[in-house]
Amino acid sequence: MSSYMVNSAVTVPGLAAMKSRGEKIVALTAYDATFAQLLDGAGVDVTLVGDSLGMVVQGHATTLSTTIDEMVYHTRCVARGNKRALLVADLPFMTYPTPERAAENAARLIREGHAQMVKLEGGRSKADIVRFLVGQGIPVCGHLGLLPQSINQLGTYLVQGKDDRSGQTLLEDALLLQEAGAGLLVIECVPATLGEEVSSAVDIPVIGIGAGAGCDGQVLVLHDMLGLGVGKRPRFVKDFMEEAGDIPSALLAYAQAVRNGSFPAQEHCF
C-alpha cells in the first residue's frame, strides 16, 4: 500500500493516481458502522454500500426490493464507522429512470447518507444520466457486465460478454460512461480477457467482481468473502475466513491478496 493512500482519505483522484501507478484498488461491501470500521482498519480503499443488502441482510432472492430509504439508512450507518475509504452507495432499482429522479435520489445518498459517490447500472442508455449527475457535482461509478437489477430480463446470473459482439458492446459502453464523466467503473462476471481489455482501454479505474485479475482492483460482497453466503458459492468468490481464523485477519488477507495479485486466481476467473 502506498504512503499516499495510508496517510490520507481516499478520493476519486486518488484512485485514478493508484491506477496510473499500477497499484491495485481494494474494495468491499459493508452495511453497518462496525464493519465499516473493520474495513478501514484493513486498509480497504473503497467501501461500497451495495443494494446487495436486500439479499445478504434482508434475505430477499434479488436486489430489486431494496429501497432508497433503506440505502440512505445503511449508508449513513456505514459513514459513521468509515474514516478513510471512499464511500460509494448504490442507487437501487428504478431510482434513476430520468436524470432528474437520479439527481434527487443521489442527493439523498450524499446529503443524508454521507456517500461520496453513487453507483448505477447500465451502459450507453445511462450515459445521459451519468452526464447530468456529474454536471451537478455528483461523482458517479458505472456498473457493466452482469447487472443484478436486470435479473428479470436476464433470467439468471450468467457470465456476460462471452462473444465478440457483446464484448465489443461492453467495451464501447465503458468508453461512453467515461466520456460522460464516470470516475469509476465496476465490471461484473465477464471473461478475464475482457476485464483486462476494458481496464486498459479506459483511463478511469476498473473494479472487477468475477472479471479477472487484469482489472485495476477487486470487489466482493462482504458476506461472501467471510464464508457467510448461503447456497452454492459463486466461482469468483474466495472464502478468506477458512484460513484467517477471525474477521479482521480475513479482511487483511483479502486486502493483501488483491494488492499482491494472488486474488483472483485462475480458479476464480471466467
Secondary structure, DSSP 8 states (H G I E B T S, - for coil): --HHHHSS---HHHHHHHHHHT--EEEEE--SHHHHHHHHHTT-SEEEE-TTHHHHTT--SSSTT--HHHHHHHHHHHHHH-SSSEEEEE--TTS-SSHHHHHHHHHHHHHTT--SEEE---SGGGHHHHHHHHHTT--EEEEEES-GGGHHHH-S------SHHHHHHHHHHHHHHHHHT-SEEEEES--HHHHHHHHHH-SS-EEEESS-TTSSEEEE-HHHHTT---SS--TT---THHHH-SHHHHHHHHHHHHHHT-SS-GGG--
